[in-house]
Amino acid sequence: MKVKTLLIASAAVLGGAFSIATSPAQAGPAVTNEYSTQLQLIVQPAQNQTEAKGANVSVSGSNLGAVTLPTLNATGAITAGTAAAPTDGSTFSYNASSYVLDAVSATTLNNATGTIAGPAYGIQNITVGGVAGTLAGTITNIGTGTVTAGGQGTVGVLSQTGSMTVFGQ
């Protein structure tokens, strides 16, 4: 206090203007703690993916006599073709292949998670759904939690984050 009074007196004697800046008193550094706990429990769904195969016909050959090519109509039905071997006994080759259009028919798979139904085409991938079973999780306090494993097709994730920030002089 004597210093401030002395400064005011000195400034008044010199006839000048002045200001005194003071800062608030701090008790020490500022500390912040942040915690985050997240729990995620997932039971995978059942899936049924199918792909229909289209109808096709392929014919190849050489040194053949009369040839009638197979036909493929709009509904995918195939009418067979014919080929005559040479009558002079010479060598020949003939190759034919066909694939009939996939018919739409239902397929059903039952398991513990329910029924998976869909069309049965030439290519089919079925994934059986998860079974929760004992899948469980709890968050008891900030930064504290547990996850208990479940049955097939389940995921349990417990993530915890903590940070501390210190601001000081």
N, C-alpha and C positions, 0 to 999 in steps of 0.2 A: 504494500500500500504506500509506503514512503516513496518508492520509486515512481509510482504513477503521479503522486502529488508533486514530486520534484520535476517531472517532465512537464506537467501542466504549468507550473510556475516558470520554468525555463521558456516555454513557448510563449507565455504571456509577456515575458520580459522582451523577447525578440519581436513581438508583435505579429507573429505568423499564425497560420491556421494549421491544424494537425488532426489526425484521427488515430485512435488506438484500436487495434484488432486483437481480439482474444479468441481462443478456440475452447470448445467445451472440454471438460476433463473426461478422460476415458479410464475405465477401470482395468482394461487389459484387452487382449485380442478377442475378436468375435469368432465364435465357432458355430458352424451349422452341421447337423447330421441329417442325412436323407437315406431312408430305407424303402425298398419296394419289394414286395413279394407277390408273385403271380403264379396261379395254378391253372393248368389246362388239362382237361380230361377228354379224350376223343375215343369214340367207338366207330371204327371204319364201317361204311355202308356196304351192302351187297351190290355187286355190279354184274351186268350181263351185256357183253358186247358181241354182236354178230355181224357177219359180212356175207352177203349173198354172192354166189358165183353165177356168172352169166353162162348161157349155153354157147358152145362153140364146136366147130367141125374143122378138122384139118386132114387133107388128103395130099399125098405125094406119090410119085411113081415114075417109072421109065420103061420104054419099050413095051407098052401095053397095046392091046387091041381096042375094041370099043369100050368107052368109059362113060358111065352115068354117074355124075357127082351127087353126093348126098345133099339133101336140102334141110334148111333150118327155117321153120316158120315163126311168126310173130309171138306165139305162145311158148316157144322154146322146144317144140317137138322136132325130132330129127327123123327124116326119112332116109333109110340106108341107100347108098350108091352101089354100083356094080362096076367091075372091070374084067375084061376078058384077057386071058393069057395069050401070048402069040401062038399061032397054030404051027409055026415052023420049028418049034422046040428051042428057040433061042432064049437066052436069059432075060429076066425082067424083074422089076421090083415094084412093090405096091405097099404103101403105109397109109393107114387111116386111123384117126382118133377122134373121139367126140366126148363132150361133157354135157349132160342134160341140165337144163336150168333148175336151180334150187326151187323146190316147192315150199310154200309157206306152211309150216306146221309148228305147233307150240311145243316148247320144252319147259319142264318144271323141275326145279331142284329144291327139295325141302331140307332145311337144317335147323339148328337151334335158334337161329335169328329170324326164321320165317321162310317164306317161299320166294324163290327167284323165278320169274316166268318171262319168257320171251320167245321170239321165233327161232326155230332151229334151222340155220343155214349151213352152208359148207364150211365156214370158219366161225368158230364160237369160242369165246373166252369168258369163263365164269369166275368171279371172285366172290368167295363166301364171305359174308359179313362178319364183323367182329362180335365177340361175346363179352359183355361187360364183366361178368363173373364177379371177382372181388375188387375190380378197379375202383379206387377211392382216393380221395385226397383231402387234406385239411390245412388251413392256415390258422395257427393258434395265436401267434403274436406277430408283430412286425418283425420280419426276418426269420421267422420260424414256421416250418411246415413239413408235411409228410406226404408221400405218394405211395400207394399200395398197388402192386402189379395186378393187372386184370387178365382176362382170357385172351384167346387169339384175336388178332386184329385190333388191339387197343394200344393207346399211347397215353402216358401220363407224364406231364412236364411240370416241374416245380422250379421256377427261376427266382433267384434272390439277388438283389443289387444293394450295395451300400456305398455311401460316399461321405467323406468328411471334408469340410472346407474351413480353413483357418485364415482370417484376415487380421493382420496386426499392423503395428506402427513400425 
